[in-house]
Amino acid sequence: MKNFQVAIIGGGVIGSALAWELSHYKINVVVFEMGSDVASGTSKANSGVIHSGINSPPSSLKARFCVEGNKMFQSLATELGFPLKWIGKYVIAKDEDEIKELERLKTIGHKNKVAGLEIHDGLIVKKKEPNISCIAGLWVPTAGVITPYECTIALAENATENNVRFLLETKVKYLKKKADYFVIGTNKGEFQADVVVNAAGLNCGEIVSMIETPDFQIFPCRGEYLVLDKTYGSLIQSMVYPIPNKELGVLGVHITPTIDGNILLGPSAEFIDDSYDTSTTKEMMKTLFQEAREIIPALPEDTAINAYAGIRCKLASQKTGGWADYRIEESKRNPGLIYLLGIESPGLTAAPAIAKEVTQMISRRMNLEKKTTIRIQAIRRSRFSEMSLDEQSTLIQRDNRWGRVVCRCEQVTEAEVIDALSNPLNAQAFSSVKYRCRAGMGRCQGGFCTQHIVRIMEQQFHKDVKELKLKSPNSHLFIGNVRREI
Ligand SMILES: Cc1cc2nc3c(=O)[nH]c(=O)nc-3n(C[C@H](O)[C@H](O)[C@H](O)COP(=O)(O)OP(=O)(O)OC[C@H]3O[C@@H](n4cnc5c(N)ncnc54)[C@H](O)[C@@H]3O)c2cc1C
């Protein structure tokens, strides 16, 4: 049985941020992730917004960690090399009543110490965002965008380089408390740890019930999105939000420019029974378009190239208004077991601040001594498509794999696919390539590059095609031969 001082259950942005924070200390840490890569759950399927802190009630944990996390993101992005753009956001009002809501949000923002908030009249908004229809807008300059899975991958990969163990495709199945340690049973055997952190997102209740009776319930709430083709990327420059929906405890269908030049419409909000049901529906796609048109009336039809859904991990039901604060606490019955419950939006923004808080909690149970050296390396791979012609030709002369374009839509080369597959986590699913170098994320959604990536996996990484997975342990890309071999 392998011993660790800290075991983290879940390699989403919360588990990965904590792993990264702990990688700065002289302790041995393991992360169990049941998916084939980090960011397998909600952390890959959200809006990617670094929120400012105007939406959560002052003195809530959500407000505190959102504002603290927002301030930490610039240095995190610089250190780890993932892109972050402070494009700001407008919350828009369609009538006089909604202007009162803008005032209310501004007051909350002031109480939460969010800087730079201003209410602009419709003409000023129109000057900045000519395609928007509104009579006024609350301008929030401290809101930004990142690519959420890139951030999670960067945290996890850098933590790995600083000796945190990430065990992928390793599902925690049971937990037992011994005198002063825990036994963690997984599909890959038993492990031992002094402190266990439950960062299992939507499965946080399942983990708690392995060792005690949960005093809470999770209410999954699905949010669907549409991704628009890059051709429409210039429709807006900043994020545009409606007045938040108070009945459901969500921010409403907003329009978000992504780091890579697409536009997101969404998310919807639908309480569901199954926390794994990330299906997207035709009806909701129609609704998303309709609601987005309230913000951009001239939004053209047939602009979407993809749809996805993420599930909110809510501690409050639809009946009770859908809003509850985070619960970040140590179990009273099982000291050493730390729970992170209900980490819904703004969880991505809050992740680095939550990681610092949990590190403080861990320091009360063990001596945390800082390492003297840390490997800090910008994880982000150089993107061929973003290089100058001179840079591109220098690379091609050095290594002709830079000259072989594998994904035509996103201009991703064979060298980049190989680099993505050589990641420190040893994540080898098809989606691991996609989330690291964008192959398969363009207009044809993998129609062209899939066969080339399969070839590279087979020829250069000696993979058996029947073992190749799309994104999760059981999602085999190929299930058998169409013809019998002669
Ligand atoms: C629609 C939507 C939009 C959002 N937009 C934003 C936004 O713009 N900005 C923002 O700040 N926040 C946003 N959020 C919130 C944010 O995405 C989440 O708070 C955050 O991703 C939660 O991260 P996590 O690590 O707790 O959960 P997850 O990402 O779900 O990670 C939990 C991990 O635990 C693993 N796991 C579960 N059970 C086990 C087990 N038994 N053994 C091993 N592994 C296990 C899962 O596979 C998963 O990878 C949004 C959320 C949603 C749903």
The ligand as a Gaussian input file, in Angstrom:
#p B3LYP/6-31G(d) Opt

LIG

0 1
 C      -22.493000      25.798000     -16.945000
 C      -21.407000      26.248000     -16.027000
 C      -20.767000      27.475000     -16.224000
 C      -19.779000      27.915000     -15.360000
 N      -19.104000      29.061000     -15.628000
 C      -18.120000      29.474000     -14.800000
 C      -17.366000      30.628000     -15.096000
 O      -17.511000      31.224000     -16.154000
 N      -16.471000      31.062000     -14.190000
 C      -16.256000      30.424000     -13.007000
 O      -15.473000      30.908000     -12.206000
 N      -16.902000      29.259000     -12.738000
 C      -17.806000      28.772000     -13.601000
 N      -18.469000      27.603000     -13.355000
 C      -18.121000      26.844000     -12.165000
 C      -16.870000      25.997000     -12.358000
 O      -16.872000      25.374000     -13.618000
 C      -16.818000      24.935000     -11.269000
 O      -16.997000      25.564000     -10.029000
 C      -15.504000      24.187000     -11.242000
 O      -15.184000      23.695000     -12.515000
 C      -15.600000      23.056000     -10.241000
 O      -14.407000      22.357000     -10.277000
 P      -14.229000      21.030000      -9.447000
 O      -12.799000      20.673000      -9.536000
 O      -14.821000      21.208000      -8.085000
 O      -15.186000      19.969000     -10.150000
 P      -14.937000      19.058000     -11.435000
 O      -14.327000      19.795000     -12.538000
 O      -16.221000      18.365000     -11.727000
 O      -13.860000      18.013000     -10.931000
 C      -14.166000      16.938000     -10.098000
 C      -13.369000      15.760000     -10.588000
 O      -13.501000      14.691000      -9.678000
 C      -13.469000      13.494000     -10.405000
 N      -14.082000      12.457000      -9.578000
 C      -15.369000      12.405000      -9.153000
 N      -15.569000      11.305000      -8.414000
 C      -14.385000      10.652000      -8.357000
 C      -13.954000       9.437000      -7.752000
 N      -14.801000       8.655000      -7.035000
 N      -12.654000       9.045000      -7.901000
 C      -11.784000       9.800000      -8.629000
 N      -12.166000      10.953000      -9.249000
 C      -13.427000      11.382000      -9.093000
 C      -14.258000      13.811000     -11.673000
 O      -13.938000      12.924000     -12.734000
 C      -13.856000      15.237000     -11.936000
 O      -12.804000      15.348000     -12.889000
 C      -19.439000      27.126000     -14.229000
 C      -20.060000      25.885000     -14.036000
 C      -21.025000      25.449000     -14.941000
 C      -21.656000      24.111000     -14.754000

